[in-house]
Amino acid sequence: MEIRLGPRRAWVVCHPRLVHEMLRDTRTFDKGGPLYTRLRALMGDGVVTCPHEDHRRQRRLLQPAFRPARVARLTEPMAEEAEDLCRDWRDGQEVDVSAAMMTVTTGVVGQVLFSDALDPGRAAEVRDCLTTVVRGLFVRTVVPVDAFFRLPTPGHRRYTRAVARLRAIVDEVVTRRRLTGEARDDVLGTLLAAADGPEPEVTGREVQDQLVSLLLTGAESAALCLSSAFGLLDRHPEAEQRLHEEVDAVLAGRTRPALDDLPRLVYTRSVVDESLRLAPPGWLFTRLTTREVEFGGRLLPAGATVLYSPYLLHHSPGSFADPERFLPERWQGGGEAGGPYSAMIPFAAGTRKCLGDTFALAQATVTLATIARRWRLRRPPGPVAPVRPAVTLGPRSLVMRCERRAGQSAPAATPTGARAARPGPSSAVRELREAGATGVDDA
């Protein structure tokens, strides 16, 4: 389908087979277009945004951190983060679920990247910076006039400050690690070994770009997936009940899952998959043709912008029966859209498929099971604000009320010396609203 982006033409790929063909031919359909132009201003040429010619080198460097064996070792930290988050919730308390999920995912991604280098205060700063950056990015992809973003509006100043602070925090962590010379089994350790060896493979700038890229994509997407899941479960009590029955049976009295539980949390994982289908955090992407090419019956010139939307594919009745319904069971027994041209592509496909897809699915499953073991989350009465698209898609200020599940006792008092308490939900709500959580109109 041909559309216009301002004065230029662009093409939208709408069929799963063509999308897969495009994603597999990264030489012809390279990352580019308005979205990636803006993302590169933030992330540089890290693994998420780099051109085809440099992608293989970067992926080979970072891939070991996200292999299944490494992800398996993170199951316990994932569960700990989720349990710490919800342990002190109270019946009737209103929680900003969007902020809470960002707290969890930022904590876990921070461990993958930096081990324990982010203390609670810095982790909270990173979370807030990421929230502000994501809101500002969307308007920067749809407004083509650079001069507009030099205007000193409150939204522009917030975005600029958030980007600068995020990079400053990352730089502080890198500098401290270099000064101590400590060897750690994390992404930062891998990058510094490649940068500081006798024949450096990466520059200091690339170290920072990779860490910022992985922080943004790793924390934001998983948080949106979990927020969507809790919102959908609230509207579908039968699915929620089935989830609770599975979690209770698998955990058998324990408060959080372990590694061996993941293969048995089949319905929990199906809830995650269905949430990703209905509301894929990455909902729209662009590619740029590097040469003239015949594609889908059209002759596309070199430099053409080509768009594809996982949201569009996931909601197609040609690929999914009753596509607007929340039906986690559609993924049981092999799923509904398998094969080489699956319409289900929340993590893209081909050689540039998301580096951390296994990690993200494990984290979402563990977090969902841990919180559902104790709590039901309910939307308070009143109108529900529509989800506004940003550079990613999902609920950004989802406030829900906690209801303790029957048979779950209140937690004991937190012992002296335990982990620092999480920020209260009321302050998180205020912070998000001050950062523009109602939309991107003032970004």
Disulfide bonds with the S-S distance in Angstrom:
none
